[in-house]
Amino acid sequence: MSRLREPQHPDFVRMNASISFDRRLWRQDIAQSRAHAKMLAAQAIVTEQERDALLAGLDTVAAELEQGHFVFSPDDEDVHMAIERHLTELVGAVGGKLHTARSRNDQVATDLVMYVRERAAQASRSVAELMGVLLERAEAHLDWRLPGYTHLQRAQPVYLSHHLLAYFWMLARDRERFAFAERQCSRLPLGAGALAGVNFHTDRALLAAELGFAAPAPNSIDAVANRDFALDYLSAAATCATHLSRLGAELVLWCSAEFGFCALPDSWSATSSIMPQKKNPDAAELLRAKAPRLVGHLSALHGVLHALPLTYNKDLQEDKEHIFDAADTLELALAAARGMLAGVSFDRERLAAAAGDELIAATDVADLLVRRGLPFREAHGVVAALVRTALESDRALSALTAEELAQHSELLADPEAAADYYKTLDRDSWLESKVSEGGTALARVREQLQLARGLLADEPAG
């Protein structure tokens, strides 16, 4: 029996149904239904015999879903109604008692928060695995030189270990963000009813303990309306994917013939349909492209929630596909990054040759003049003129004569200063001079590695 006189239009039925995508929440729905049945019996709202019948029926439903034997009906609007329908087919009228003291509003919110909690925990684990790969690769390439870039122009030399550890620390922040998202899933919505609570003396603390929540949500209206935990997860996922996109972009550049810094494993590469010589970095390119997809999901859910009146509105059905696709996309992207980094091979000679460009020691020369009393801004101008002279004469900085040095700065007219100038251009000094905390000198990189090992050993509080 329905309040509505006319049947729903077929197009509205298709628009209104969520069974095509929310069926993946069946595990969460079965788990909370089992907990709910136990609580109803503990509060004498149903009998123990009815509880046992409900639990046995739910076991059968779960087995059918797990084995792929569950038959969904065209009339199933969502996974919650599909499970309740089949449960009633299995156990009879007592199946209808399972929905006592709960609404689909708090049921949906509970399923989703349980799902997000699991995906946030999984993301934390996957990020930690990628951090471990980065740490291993950094240790294996501790003193390998490469040019560091600003504006994609050679800037200053660094060690490859130092560069790889930059991504480690980015991911460390991602892991903390996922841990935060997991913590935001600690309050149980179930028991809030449609919005105002329920007309039974339920035990929400029992439900919370059974389902692994810290406590029930304290306000029934907020419990039903809240999707902040989904925003927190999507925000963490979008930021993490953005970090992976930067990694992907560098791998694409580095494995090109123009750079030649590395070769990606064949198992994470593709070929051309027409050019047989090609080895394309498709996985790394896709890391770049997946990031805006996740950012789009975050933006879309903000749009769903923007100015949405309390409490439940059908708009909230639009939360799930954003979460589902984001979780799938992120976990695949993390696996791809892990696979590429584990198998990438670096060309030490090519890296060293690029890092040996004397022009990237220009700042070191400027600092030499600063140590001899010249203000940095003036030293910057002197070195810029030296660079221009070298480029215009197609020479290296070390090929400039002592007379030319003296023409550009009185400080360099001193033989001792000139000797220091040429010594500064010795490639061995460029990296080890970066002795500041967090710098690329080997002693500092070893400090980073020790910090990284300790951080990876610690689990963030979820």
C-alpha positions as CSV (number, residue, x, y, z in Angstrom):
1,M,0.0,0.0,0.0
2,S,1.4,3.4,-0.9
3,R,0.4,7.0,-0.2
4,L,0.8,7.7,-3.9
5,R,-2.1,7.0,-6.3
6,E,-0.1,6.8,-9.4
7,P,2.7,4.4,-10.1
8,Q,6.2,5.9,-10.4
9,H,7.3,6.8,-13.9
10,P,9.8,4.3,-15.3
11,D,12.4,7.0,-15.8
12,F,12.0,8.2,-12.2
13,V,12.4,4.6,-11.0
14,R,15.7,4.4,-12.8
15,M,16.7,7.8,-11.5
16,N,15.7,7.0,-7.9
17,A,17.3,3.6,-7.7
18,S,20.8,3.1,-6.3
19,I,21.0,-0.6,-6.4
20,S,23.4,-0.6,-9.4
21,F,26.1,0.9,-7.3
22,D,25.3,0.7,-3.6
23,R,25.2,-3.1,-3.7
24,R,28.9,-3.0,-2.9
25,L,27.8,-2.0,0.6
26,W,26.2,-5.4,1.3
27,R,29.0,-6.5,3.7
28,Q,28.5,-3.3,5.9
29,D,24.7,-3.7,5.7
30,I,24.8,-7.3,6.8
31,A,27.2,-6.5,9.7
32,Q,25.1,-3.7,11.0
33,S,21.9,-5.7,10.6
34,R,23.4,-8.5,12.6
35,A,24.4,-6.1,15.3
36,H,21.0,-4.5,15.2
37,A,19.2,-7.8,15.6
38,K,21.4,-8.7,18.6
39,M,20.6,-5.3,20.2
40,L,16.9,-5.7,19.6
41,A,16.9,-9.0,21.4
42,A,19.1,-7.6,24.3
43,Q,16.5,-4.9,24.8
44,A,13.6,-7.4,24.5
45,I,12.2,-5.6,21.4
46,V,12.4,-9.0,19.6
47,T,12.6,-12.4,21.2
48,E,15.7,-14.5,21.3
49,Q,14.1,-17.0,18.9
50,E,13.3,-14.1,16.4
51,R,16.9,-12.9,16.8
52,D,18.3,-16.3,16.0
53,A,16.0,-16.6,12.9
54,L,17.2,-13.2,11.7
55,L,20.8,-14.0,12.2
56,A,20.5,-17.3,10.4
57,G,18.7,-15.7,7.6
58,L,21.4,-13.0,7.3
59,D,24.0,-15.7,7.2
60,T,22.3,-17.2,4.2
61,V,21.9,-13.9,2.5
62,A,25.6,-13.1,3.1
63,A,26.7,-16.4,1.7
64,E,24.6,-15.9,-1.4
65,L,26.0,-12.5,-2.0
66,E,29.6,-13.7,-1.4
67,Q,29.1,-16.5,-3.9
68,G,27.4,-14.4,-6.4
69,H,24.1,-16.4,-6.2
70,F,22.0,-13.6,-4.7
71,V,19.2,-12.6,-7.2
72,F,18.3,-9.0,-7.2
73,S,14.8,-8.0,-8.1
74,P,13.9,-5.3,-10.6
75,D,11.9,-3.8,-7.7
76,D,14.9,-3.5,-5.4
77,E,15.5,0.2,-5.0
78,D,18.7,-0.2,-3.0
79,V,20.9,-2.9,-1.4
80,H,19.2,-2.3,2.0
81,M,15.7,-3.1,0.7
82,A,17.1,-6.0,-1.4
83,I,18.6,-7.7,1.6
84,E,15.5,-7.1,3.7
85,R,13.2,-8.5,0.9
86,H,15.2,-11.7,0.5
87,L,15.6,-12.1,4.3
88,T,11.8,-12.0,4.6
89,E,11.6,-14.6,1.8
90,L,13.9,-16.8,3.8
91,V,12.6,-16.4,7.4
92,G,9.0,-15.2,6.9
93,A,7.3,-12.3,8.5
94,V,9.9,-12.0,11.3
95,G,12.2,-10.6,8.6
96,G,10.1,-7.4,8.7
97,K,11.0,-7.0,12.3
98,L,14.6,-6.3,11.5
99,H,13.8,-2.7,10.5
100,T,12.3,-2.0,14.0
101,A,14.0,1.0,15.6
102,R,15.9,2.1,12.6
103,S,15.4,4.0,9.4
104,R,17.0,3.8,6.0
105,N,18.4,7.2,6.8
106,D,20.6,6.0,9.7
107,Q,21.1,2.7,8.0
108,V,22.5,4.3,4.9
109,A,24.7,6.6,6.9
110,T,26.1,3.7,9.0
111,D,26.9,1.6,5.9
112,L,28.7,4.5,4.3
113,V,30.7,5.5,7.3
114,M,31.8,1.9,7.8
115,Y,32.8,1.7,4.2
116,V,34.8,4.9,4.4
117,R,36.5,3.8,7.6
118,E,37.7,0.7,5.8
119,R,38.9,2.5,2.7
120,A,40.7,5.1,4.8
121,A,42.5,2.4,6.7
122,Q,43.4,0.6,3.5
123,A,44.7,3.8,1.9
124,S,46.9,4.4,4.9
125,R,48.3,0.9,4.5
126,S,48.8,1.3,0.8
127,V,50.5,4.7,1.3
128,A,52.8,3.1,3.9
129,E,53.8,0.4,1.4
130,L,54.7,3.0,-1.2
131,M,56.7,4.9,1.4
132,G,58.6,1.7,2.1
133,V,59.5,1.4,-1.6
134,L,60.7,5.0,-1.7
135,L,62.8,4.4,1.3
136,E,64.4,1.3,-0.2
137,R,65.1,3.0,-3.4
138,A,66.6,6.1,-1.6
139,E,68.9,3.9,0.4
140,A,70.0,2.0,-2.8
141,H,70.8,5.3,-4.6
142,L,72.2,7.2,-1.7
143,D,75.1,9.0,-3.4
144,W,73.8,9.1,-7.0
145,R,73.9,12.6,-8.4
146,L,71.2,14.3,-10.5
147,P,70.3,17.9,-11.3
148,G,67.6,19.5,-9.3
149,Y,65.2,21.7,-11.2
150,T,63.2,24.9,-10.8
151,H,61.0,26.0,-13.7
152,L,62.1,22.7,-15.3
153,Q,65.5,24.3,-15.7
154,R,68.7,22.8,-14.2
155,A,69.1,24.6,-10.9
156,Q,71.3,22.9,-8.3
157,P,72.6,19.3,-8.0
158,V,71.1,17.0,-5.4
159,Y,71.4,13.3,-4.6
160,L,68.8,11.0,-6.1
161,S,68.1,9.7,-2.6
162,H,67.3,13.3,-1.5
163,H,64.9,13.7,-4.4
164,L,63.1,10.4,-3.7
165,L,62.7,11.2,-0.1
166,A,60.8,14.4,-1.0
167,Y,58.0,12.1,-2.1
168,F,58.4,10.0,1.1
169,W,57.6,13.1,3.2
170,M,54.7,14.0,0.9
171,L,53.2,10.6,1.4
172,A,53.8,10.8,5.1
173,R,51.5,13.7,5.2
174,D,49.0,11.8,3.1
175,R,49.1,8.9,5.6
176,E,48.3,11.4,8.4
177,R,45.3,12.7,6.4
178,F,43.9,9.3,5.9
179,A,44.4,8.5,9.6
180,F,42.4,11.7,10.3
181,A,39.7,10.6,7.9
182,E,39.5,7.3,9.7
183,R,39.2,9.0,13.1
184,Q,36.2,11.0,11.7
185,C,34.4,7.7,11.2
186,S,34.4,6.9,14.9
187,R,30.8,8.0,15.7
188,L,27.9,5.6,15.0
189,P,24.9,7.0,13.2
190,L,22.7,3.9,13.7
191,G,20.0,4.4,16.2
192,A,19.3,8.0,15.1
193,G,16.2,6.8,13.1
194,A,14.9,9.1,10.4
195,L,16.2,12.2,12.2
196,A,14.7,12.5,15.7
197,G,15.7,9.2,17.4
198,V,13.4,6.2,17.7
199,N,10.4,5.2,19.9
200,F,12.2,2.3,21.6
201,H,14.8,2.1,24.4
202,T,17.6,0.9,22.3
203,D,21.2,0.4,23.4
204,R,23.3,2.4,20.9
205,A,26.5,1.9,23.0
206,L,26.1,-1.9,22.5
207,L,25.7,-1.2,18.7
208,A,28.8,1.0,18.7
209,A,30.9,-1.6,20.5
210,E,29.6,-4.4,18.2
211,L,30.5,-2.4,15.1
212,G,33.8,-1.0,16.2
213,F,32.8,2.6,16.8
214,A,34.1,4.6,19.7
215,A,30.6,5.9,20.6
216,P,27.2,6.7,19.2
217,A,26.8,10.0,17.4
218,P,25.5,12.4,20.1
219,N,22.9,14.2,18.0
220,S,20.3,12.3,15.9
221,I,19.9,15.1,13.3
222,D,23.7,15.4,12.8
223,A,24.0,11.6,12.7
224,V,21.7,11.4,9.7
225,A,22.9,14.6,7.8
226,N,26.7,14.2,8.4
227,R,28.9,13.4,5.4
228,D,31.9,15.3,6.7
229,F,33.8,12.0,7.0
230,A,33.3,11.4,3.2
231,L,34.6,14.9,2.5
232,D,37.6,14.2,4.7
233,Y,38.4,11.0,2.9
234,L,37.9,12.5,-0.6
235,S,40.1,15.5,0.4
236,A,42.9,13.1,1.5
237,A,42.5,11.0,-1.6
238,A,42.6,14.1,-3.9
239,T,45.7,15.4,-2.2
240,C,47.4,12.0,-2.4
241,A,46.5,11.6,-6.0
242,T,47.9,15.1,-6.7
243,H,51.2,14.0,-5.2
244,L,51.2,10.8,-7.3
245,S,50.6,13.0,-10.4
246,R,53.8,14.9,-9.7
247,L,55.6,11.6,-9.4
248,G,54.1,10.4,-12.6
249,A,55.0,13.6,-14.4
250,E,58.7,13.3,-13.4
251,L,58.8,9.7,-14.4
252,V,57.4,10.6,-17.9
253,L,60.1,13.2,-18.3
254,W,62.9,11.2,-16.9
255,C,62.3,8.1,-19.0
256,S,62.2,10.2,-22.3
257,A,65.2,10.1,-24.7
258,E,65.7,13.8,-24.0
259,F,66.4,13.1,-20.3
260,G,67.3,9.5,-20.3
261,F,67.6,9.4,-16.5
262,C,65.7,6.1,-16.1
263,A,63.8,3.2,-17.7
264,L,60.4,2.1,-16.5
265,P,59.8,-1.7,-16.1
266,D,58.2,-3.3,-19.1
267,S,55.4,-4.5,-16.9
268,W,54.3,-0.9,-16.3
269,S,54.8,0.3,-19.9
270,A,52.9,0.1,-23.2
271,T,53.7,0.0,-26.9
272,S,52.4,2.0,-29.8
273,S,49.8,0.6,-32.2
274,I,51.7,1.9,-35.2
275,M,55.3,2.6,-34.1
276,P,57.0,-0.6,-33.1
277,Q,60.0,1.2,-31.5
278,K,58.0,2.9,-28.9
279,K,57.9,2.1,-25.1
280,N,55.3,4.4,-23.7
281,P,55.1,5.4,-20.0
282,D,51.3,5.0,-20.0
283,A,51.0,4.1,-16.3
284,A,53.0,7.2,-15.3
285,E,50.9,9.3,-17.6
286,L,47.7,7.9,-16.1
287,L,49.0,8.9,-12.6
288,R,48.9,12.5,-13.9
289,A,45.4,12.1,-15.3
290,K,43.8,10.3,-12.3
291,A,44.4,13.2,-9.9
292,P,41.9,15.7,-11.4
293,R,39.3,12.9,-11.4
294,L,39.6,12.6,-7.6
295,V,39.6,16.3,-7.2
296,G,36.4,16.4,-9.2
297,H,34.8,13.9,-6.8
298,L,35.7,16.1,-3.9
299,S,34.3,19.1,-5.6
300,A,31.1,17.3,-6.6
301,L,30.4,16.1,-3.1
302,H,30.9,19.6,-1.8
303,G,28.3,20.7,-4.4
304,V,25.9,18.0,-3.2
305,L,26.2,19.2,0.4
306,H,26.3,22.9,-0.3
307,A,23.3,24.7,1.2
308,L,21.5,21.3,1.7
309,P,18.8,21.6,4.4
310,L,19.0,19.2,7.4
311,T,18.5,16.3,7.7
312,Y,18.2,13.6,5.0
313,N,17.6,14.6,1.4
314,K,17.7,12.3,-1.6
315,D,20.6,14.4,-2.8
316,L,22.7,12.4,-0.4
317,Q,22.3,9.3,-2.6
318,E,24.9,11.1,-4.8
319,D,27.6,10.6,-2.2
320,K,28.3,7.0,-2.9
321,E,29.5,6.9,-6.5
322,H,32.0,9.6,-5.7
323,I,33.4,7.7,-2.8
324,F,33.4,4.3,-4.6
325,D,35.2,5.6,-7.7
326,A,37.7,7.6,-5.6
327,A,38.6,4.6,-3.5
328,D,39.0,2.3,-6.5
329,T,41.0,4.9,-8.5
330,L,43.3,5.9,-5.6
331,E,44.1,2.3,-4.6
332,L,44.9,1.4,-8.2
333,A,47.1,4.6,-8.6
334,L,49.0,3.7,-5.4
335,A,49.6,0.2,-6.7
336,A,50.8,1.6,-10.0
337,A,53.2,4.0,-8.3
338,R,54.5,1.2,-6.1
339,G,55.1,-1.1,-9.1
340,M,56.8,1.5,-11.2
341,L,59.2,2.7,-8.4
342,A,60.0,-0.9,-7.4
343,G,61.1,-1.7,-10.9
344,V,62.5,1.5,-12.3
345,S,66.2,1.5,-13.3
346,F,68.2,4.7,-13.1
347,D,71.2,5.5,-15.4
348,R,73.9,6.7,-13.1
349,E,76.2,8.0,-15.8
350,R,73.4,10.0,-17.5
351,L,72.3,11.4,-14.2
352,A,75.9,12.3,-13.2
353,A,76.6,14.0,-16.6
354,A,73.5,16.1,-16.3
355,A,74.4,17.0,-12.7
356,G,77.9,17.9,-13.8
357,D,76.9,21.0,-15.7
358,E,79.0,23.7,-14.1
359,L,76.3,26.3,-14.5
360,I,74.3,24.7,-11.7
361,A,77.2,25.6,-9.3
362,A,76.5,29.3,-9.9
363,T,74.9,29.8,-6.5
364,D,78.0,28.2,-4.8
365,V,80.2,30.8,-6.6
366,A,77.9,33.5,-5.4
367,D,78.1,32.2,-1.8
368,L,81.9,32.2,-2.1
369,L,81.8,36.0,-2.8
370,V,79.3,36.4,0.1
371,R,81.8,34.7,2.5
372,R,84.4,37.2,1.3
373,G,82.2,40.2,2.3
374,L,80.1,41.0,-0.8
375,P,76.3,41.4,-0.3
376,F,74.5,38.5,-1.9
377,R,72.5,40.6,-4.3
378,E,75.8,42.1,-5.6
379,A,77.3,38.6,-5.7
380,H,74.3,37.4,-7.7
381,G,75.0,40.1,-10.3
382,V,78.7,39.3,-10.5
383,V,78.1,35.6,-11.1
384,A,75.3,36.3,-13.6
385,A,77.9,38.3,-15.6
386,L,80.4,35.5,-15.4
387,V,77.7,33.0,-16.6
388,R,76.9,35.3,-19.6
389,T,80.6,35.6,-20.5
390,A,81.0,31.8,-20.4
391,L,77.9,31.2,-22.5
392,E,78.7,33.8,-25.1
393,S,82.2,32.3,-25.5
394,D,80.9,28.8,-25.5
395,R,83.0,27.9,-22.4
396,A,82.5,26.4,-19.0
397,L,82.8,28.6,-16.0
398,S,86.0,26.9,-15.0
399,A,87.5,27.8,-18.4
400,L,87.4,31.6,-17.6
401,T,90.8,33.0,-17.0
402,A,92.0,34.7,-13.8
403,E,92.1,38.0,-15.8
404,E,88.5,37.6,-16.8
405,L,87.5,36.9,-13.2
406,A,89.3,40.1,-12.0
407,Q,87.4,42.1,-14.6
408,H,84.1,41.1,-13.1
409,S,85.0,41.5,-9.4
410,E,87.8,43.0,-7.4
411,L,87.3,40.2,-4.9
412,L,88.2,37.7,-7.5
413,A,91.4,39.6,-8.4
414,D,93.0,38.1,-5.3
415,P,94.9,34.9,-6.3
416,E,93.6,33.1,-3.2
417,A,90.0,34.0,-4.1
418,A,90.5,33.0,-7.7
419,A,91.9,29.6,-6.5
420,D,88.8,29.2,-4.3
421,Y,86.6,30.0,-7.3
422,Y,88.1,27.2,-9.4
423,K,88.0,24.9,-6.3
424,T,84.3,25.7,-5.9
425,L,83.7,24.5,-9.5
426,D,85.0,21.1,-8.5
427,R,82.0,18.8,-8.8
428,D,82.8,17.0,-5.5
429,S,82.0,20.2,-3.5
430,W,78.6,21.1,-5.0
431,L,76.4,18.6,-3.1
432,E,78.4,18.3,0.1
433,S,78.3,22.0,0.7
434,K,74.6,21.9,1.3
435,V,75.0,21.2,5.0
436,S,71.9,22.9,6.4
437,E,69.4,20.7,8.1
438,G,67.2,19.0,5.5
439,G,69.8,19.7,2.8
440,T,71.2,17.3,0.3
441,A,74.7,16.7,1.8
442,L,75.1,13.0,2.5
443,A,75.2,13.5,6.3
444,R,71.9,15.2,6.1
445,V,70.4,12.6,3.8
446,R,71.5,9.9,6.2
447,E,69.7,11.8,9.0
448,Q,66.6,11.9,6.8
449,L,66.8,8.2,6.2
450,Q,66.9,7.5,9.9
451,L,63.9,9.8,10.5
452,A,62.1,8.0,7.7
453,R,62.7,4.6,9.0
454,G,61.4,5.6,12.4
455,L,58.3,7.3,10.9
456,L,57.5,4.3,8.8
457,A,57.8,2.0,11.8
458,D,55.2,4.1,13.7
459,E,51.5,3.6,12.9
460,P,49.5,6.8,12.7
461,A,46.6,6.9,15.2
462,G,43.5,5.8,13.2
